[in-house]
């Protein structure tokens, strides 16, 4: 059965911050829809495009209640708008399979080279998802999202991309990235070393945060497995 592509239009960091701020202000989902439509319509005219963009944004912050979601809400509260990117990133990894797979593809490619082409990215995504016109459209919009949030940048006039590096030193934001990778990739356990080098978080450099900080996170359990120390997400999540 073909995977569902649900992330078919670009969003940017400002829009992600706006929908988050509506949520923490206690704005209902219905009222948030109206306010997002008003904001999005300042830049877009198509009613269908406005609706789809708004749906993606609401899906990031309004469509789940769990300990991970609650922790993300609190973590972002104490970060500046520009510092919230890893928190939004964690939420999108869990919400959108195409976004997660694209990040993993990019992370793996950046391990091999500093600059990757759109053709290389497309080939890897098509190998995983199958060649479909809807997927090609979604891929281009996801790449634009990554550019608009500052995760990648165009290397030249052709369709080549370099990654942008963001330092993350907030333990709560790091914990959310860790949990989101475990959940999005459906892995039961992961070592700290595997997490900090995971391709899905390719734009982020973890600084001044250690696995000892993760041991204090209420939704992560630190356990010994043979010679390794591993982490898992504690269930149930809600």
Secondary structure, 3 states (H helix, E strand, C coil): CCCCCCCCCCCCHHHHHHHHHHHHCCCCHHHHHHHHHHHHCCCCCCHHHHHHHHHHHHHHHCCCCCHHHHHHHHHHHCCCCHHHHHHHHHHHHHHCHHHHHHHHHHHHHHHHCCEEEHHHHHHHHHHHHCCCHHHHHHHHHHHHHHHHCCCEEECCCCCEEEECCEEECCHHHHHHHHHHHHHHCCCCCEEHHHHHCCHHHCCEEECCCCHHHHCCCCCEEEEEECCEEEEEECCCCC
